[in-house]
Amino acid sequence: MLEELSKKDKHWRKVALRICGDRMLADDIVQQMYLYFYNKNCKVNDYYVSLKIYGLFIDYVRIKNKRGDVSLTDFYYVRDKNEAFEPDDYEMEILTSFSKLDW
């Protein structure tokens, strides 16, 4: 079963990197995922592995949040509440495409 998982190692690391945004943390999460499935010794599919990677990331944030080290907002860009909303080019493209729709 681990041989099956290790064939897609690069993919799992990309999934973890997309979730957490930190390469070192992504590597740690993937290693935890391997340990989890090694101990469970069950059949896996891609969706279940991706879900487990996400769950391990959430567990990491919960543990760190209890200690006061980190919160979820540390991993996502949050605009300042006092900052006026000024859309960039991509956001403007989305907003103009919505105005073209016939509701």
WOBEL-V966779 format. One record per helix or strand. SS is the DSSP state (H for helix, E for strand). FROM is the first residue (numbers start at 1). LEN is the number of residues. Records with the same first field share a line. If there is no record, write none. Layout:
SS = FROM-LEN / FROM-LEN
This chain:
H = 2-5 / 9-12 / 23-18 / 46-22 / 72-3 / 89-11
